[in-house]
């Protein structure tokens, strides 16, 4: 389950974090948002494959996971609402 987070800073610099072995969880989301998110655009989280999952603001990912929600259900494009 591969995912990527892209943080963009005011000077145009981008930080890209990717992982294909550890699923995004509450600990990782908070860690990366605390380190990279505050001085950037806040970051965009994308799980792969892209055609199956919609991109989401990293702040929203953090909120969902901190509330105990199911991130995969929230970003799944074909999810039944």
N, C-alpha and C positions, 0 to 999 in steps of 0.2 A: 504494500500500500504506500505508494510514493506521494509525497507532498512537497510543496514549495511555498516559501513566504518571501515576498519582495517588499523591502522598505525603501522608500525614495526620500532623499533629504533635499532641503531647499536649494542646495548648490548643485543638484543634479546627480549626486553620487547615489548609487543603488547598492544595497546589501541583499544578497540572495542566500537563503538558507534552504537546503534540500535534504531529504532523508527518505530512504526506501526501506529501512529496516525497523524503525520505531514509529508506531502510530502516534498521532498528535494527541496529547493528553493535557490535563489541567496543569501539571507541573511544567511541561515544556512550553505551553502557551503563555503562561505567566512569566516564565524566565525570559523568553525571547521578546515578549512585549515590553517587559521592564528594561531590558538591555537596549533594544533597538527602536522601540515604538514611539517614545515620547518626543524625541526631537525630529522625527520623520513625518511622513504622511499618515502614519499609523499602521501601515502594512496591509498587504493583500495576501490572504491564504488561498492556496489552490491545491486541491487533492486531485490525483490522477486516477483514471484517464479524464481529461478535460471534458469530453462529451458526456460523461456520466455525472460529474460534480460541478456545481457552479462556484465561481470565486466569491470570497466573502471578506469583508473588512476584518482585520485581525482583532480589533476591539470587540467585535461581535462574537468571534470565536472564543475569546477569553470569557466573555459574559456567559455564553452558552455552557462552556465547560465548568465555570465556577458555580453555576446554578445546578449542576448535575445533569444537564441535558445531553441528548444524543447528537453529537456533531454530525455524524454521517447522515442521519435522517434529515437534518436541517439543510445540508448542502446537496443532497441527492436530487438530481434534476427530475427523475421519474417518480419521486416520492408522492404518495397519495396524501393529500391534506385532509 
